Amino acid sequence: MTASTTGRLGRRSFLKLGAVAGVFGATGALASGEAIRPASEAELKEAFAGSKKIKTVCTHCSVGCGVVAEVKDGVWLRQEVAQDHPISRGGHCCKGADMIDKYRATNRLRYPTEKVGGKWKRTSWDDAMGKISSKLTELRDTYGPDSVMFLGSAKVSNEQAYYIRKFAAMFGTNNIDHQARI
């Protein structure tokens, strides 16, 4: 039965009509001259007076796509794709396009913390490294070197992966894997 024969609109038909209405509404809003406009020459050239553009690489994975970061007074303001980069050749993935938002995130860890009495407390790098090395030594002495596993990452370079592997071997274990498999 259809809506015309029963006088009722079914759930599926309602959802289809809602989707169509949403598409028409969105395209209508975007088609208006006020929603989208071309960038001015000044906006394309440099958005922030006194800023400088620094060529760098995306650090999200080990590919190393090219990024041009616009920086003023040590603050990363915006980014664009490095068109002349030999690896990315003027493009990068959605994760690379989002790097500036990861950098600006309010929940980004900027210093070591430890849980003391059920609450997170800021600690120094020296203290954190000392506690980690003491715990690793204790685990190795108590349970043996195979009680620990080391993980690599897509974010590390070949050289960093080499150091992780060498550290695991020095620790006395072959327990090493990549975080993508977890």
N, C-alpha and C positions, 0 to 999 in steps of 0.2 A: 504494500500500500504506500502511496505517496502522500505528501502533505496536501495536495489538492483534493484527493478523494476523502481523506479523513478530517481535514481541517486542522491537523496537528503537524508540527515540525519535529521530526525525529532527531535524536542526538547526533548521528552521523551527518545528516543534512545540515544541522545547525553548525557543526564544526567546519564543514566544507564552506558554507556561506561566510562564516566568521573569518576563515583564512583568506578568502577572496576579498572580503571587505578590508582586511588588514593590509593586503598587498596594494589595493587601490588607494587606500589612505596614505600609505608610506610613499608610494610613487608620486601621488599628488602633492605631498608636502615637499618632496625633493625637487619636483619639477618647478615649483615656484621660485622666482628669482631671488627670494630672500634667504632660502635655506643654504644654497651653495653658490659661491661666487669664485671667480678666478683669483688666485693670489696676485698681489701687486708685485712689481719689480723689486721694490724695497724688501718685501717679505721673503721673496725667493732668494735675494742676495744675502741678507743678513738680518735675522729677526731681532737681535739684541746688540745695540751699539756698544762697541768696545769689547765684544767677545772675539774669541779666536777659534778657528776650526782646527782640530787635531785629528790626524789620521791614526786609527788604531784598529784592533781586531776584536771581534765579538768573543767573549770568554764563555759563552754558554756550552760549547762543545769544543772538541779538539780540531775541528775543521779550520777555524780561524778566518771567517769571512770578514771582509773589510767594512769598517764603520768610520764615518767622519763625525766626530763628537764636537758640538759647539759648546765651548766652556767660557765662563766669565767669572773672574775672582775665585777660581777653584771649584765652581759649581757647574755640573753638567746640565745644560739647559735644553738641548734638543740634539737629535742625531739624524743622519741621513746615510744612505747606502754609498759606499765608495765605488763609484762607477768604474774606476780604472784598476780595481783590485784583481790580481791574477787568479785568485781562487774563486771568489764569489761572482766576479764579472758583473757587478752592478745589481746584485740581488742578495737577499738573505731570507731565511725562513721566518715563520711567525715568532719563534722564540727570540731570534736575533732582533727582530723589529720591536720586541717588547723589552729589550735590555735596559733602556732608560727607566722604565717603570719598575723593574726589579731593583735598580739602584736607588730609586726614590722611595721604595716601599717602607712603610712605617714599621713593619714587623721584621725587617731585615736585621740579622744579628751583626752587630758592629764590634762586639768585644766578648771575651769569654764570660760565661756565667756558670754557676753551680747551684744545685738545690741544697739549701741549708734549712733544716727545720720545716720542710714543706714549702719553702718560698725560694724563688730564684734570686740570687745575689750576684752582683758583679764581682769579678775577681781579676787579678793581673794575669798577663800572659805567662810570666815566669812561674807563678803559683799553679796555673792550670797545667802547664807542660810538666812541672815537677810531679803533680798528682797522677797524671796520665802515665808517665814513665815508671813511677813507683808501682802503680797498679799492674802494668804490663809485666814488670819484673816479678811481682808477687804471683801473678797467674802462671807465669812460666816456671817459677821455682816450685810452686805447689802442685800444679796439674800437668806440667810439661808444655813444650812449645806448641804442640798441636791443639792445645785448648783455645788458641786464638786464631782468628781468621782476619785477613787484611783484604780490603775492597778497593778496587780501582774505580775509575769514573770516566765517562765520556768527556768530561771537562779537562782532563789532564792531557798534557802533550806526551809524545813518545818518550822524551827524556824523563818526565815526571813518572811515567809508568815504569820505566827502567829503575828509578830510585825506589819506588814502592816494592817492586819485585826483589831488589837487592836487600832492602830492609827486612822483608819477610824471610829471606834466606839467612840473613845475619841473626835474626831472631830464632831461627832453627826450624821453620815450618815451610811446607809447600802449600799451605792453606791460603790461597789467593784467588780471587774471582773479580768479576765486574759487577757493579751495582745494577746494571740493566737486567741481569738475570734473576734478580730477587723480586 
